[in-house]
Amino acid sequence: MTIPVNRRQHVSVFYISVVCIKHIHHFAIIVLNLRQIRLSKLEKDQKGIIGEMEQLLSGYLMEMKEDNETLVKAFTNLVAMNHDHGQKG
């Protein structure tokens, strides 16, 4: 039993379409996988940058705290000295 030419053409077109769709599907999976890898790398880099920024801000705030404590001590000493001089005079 032979298949008519029209029917053979439809079957071969169908198989070619299936193969093309399969290749497109694999290509799409590869592209999405590459995007996912790039996104996760970017996320990891951003977490590292955020950690560095937190450390820098923490150090900056500690310096400000120390400077403020030094300033308060200086003003306290200045006020005490002025108070002592005012009582002597």
Secondary structure, 3 states (H helix, E strand, C coil): CCCCHHHHHHHHHHHHHHHHHHHHHHHHHHHHHHHHHHHHHHHHHHHHHHHHHHHHHHHHHHHHHHHHHHHHHHHHHHHHHHHHHHHHC
